[in-house]
Amino acid sequence: MVLLVIAAIVLIVAWRKGGLLKLAKYVGETNVELKKCNWPSTDELKSSTVLVMVSVIFIGFLTFGIDWLFAQVVQALM
């Protein structure tokens, strides 16, 4: 209940200061800009996702291998 009162007060203050009009204008401009975006197709999205997953796995194995190699070198020196 307290949160509703606080939200109402914030909305009233924003309305009196013209903040709601600015917010509405911002949302409208954002929608216009989003319509200009070139969104990828489902196939492009799937192939990009697979590429990212393979890259992450490869970098993970590479990091593991280098870490293991350094650990072996340090252990041999001690």
C-alpha positions as CSV (number, residue, x, y, z in Angstrom):
1,M,0.0,0.0,0.0
2,V,2.8,2.3,0.9
3,L,4.5,1.7,-2.5
4,L,1.3,2.6,-4.3
5,V,1.1,5.9,-2.4
6,I,4.8,6.6,-3.3
7,A,4.2,5.7,-6.9
8,A,1.2,8.0,-7.0
9,I,3.1,10.9,-5.5
10,V,6.0,10.4,-8.0
11,L,3.5,10.4,-10.9
12,I,1.8,13.5,-9.7
13,V,5.1,15.4,-9.3
14,A,6.3,14.2,-12.7
15,W,3.0,15.2,-14.3
16,R,3.1,18.7,-12.8
17,K,6.7,19.2,-14.0
18,G,6.1,18.0,-17.5
19,G,8.1,14.8,-17.0
20,L,5.4,12.6,-18.3
21,L,5.2,14.4,-21.6
22,K,9.0,14.1,-22.0
23,L,8.8,10.4,-21.2
24,A,6.0,9.9,-23.7
25,K,8.1,11.8,-26.4
26,Y,11.2,9.7,-25.5
27,V,9.2,6.4,-25.8
28,G,7.7,7.5,-29.2
29,E,11.2,8.4,-30.5
30,T,12.6,5.1,-29.3
31,N,9.9,3.2,-31.2
32,V,10.7,5.1,-34.4
33,E,14.4,4.3,-34.1
34,L,13.7,0.6,-33.3
35,K,11.7,0.4,-36.5
36,K,14.7,1.6,-38.4
37,C,16.9,-1.3,-37.1
38,N,17.7,-4.2,-39.3
39,W,16.9,-7.3,-37.1
40,P,18.6,-10.6,-38.0
41,S,16.5,-13.5,-39.3
42,T,16.1,-16.7,-37.3
43,D,18.7,-18.5,-39.3
44,E,21.2,-15.7,-38.9
45,L,20.5,-15.6,-35.2
46,K,21.0,-19.4,-34.8
47,S,24.2,-19.4,-36.8
48,S,25.6,-16.5,-34.8
49,T,24.6,-18.2,-31.5
50,V,26.4,-21.4,-32.6
51,L,29.5,-19.4,-33.6
52,V,29.6,-17.7,-30.2
53,M,29.1,-20.9,-28.3
54,V,31.9,-22.7,-30.3
55,S,34.2,-19.7,-29.8
56,V,33.6,-19.6,-26.0
57,I,34.2,-23.4,-25.7
58,F,37.4,-23.0,-27.8
59,I,38.7,-20.1,-25.7
60,G,37.9,-22.1,-22.6
61,F,39.9,-25.1,-23.7
62,L,42.7,-22.9,-24.8
63,T,42.8,-21.1,-21.4
64,F,42.7,-24.4,-19.6
65,G,45.5,-25.8,-21.7
66,I,47.8,-22.7,-21.2
67,D,47.0,-22.8,-17.4
68,W,47.8,-26.5,-17.2
69,L,51.0,-26.0,-19.1
70,F,52.1,-23.2,-16.8
71,A,51.2,-25.3,-13.8
72,Q,53.4,-28.1,-15.1
73,V,56.3,-25.8,-15.7
74,V,56.1,-24.2,-12.3
75,Q,55.8,-27.7,-10.7
76,A,58.8,-28.9,-12.6
77,L,60.8,-25.9,-11.4
78,M,60.0,-26.4,-7.8
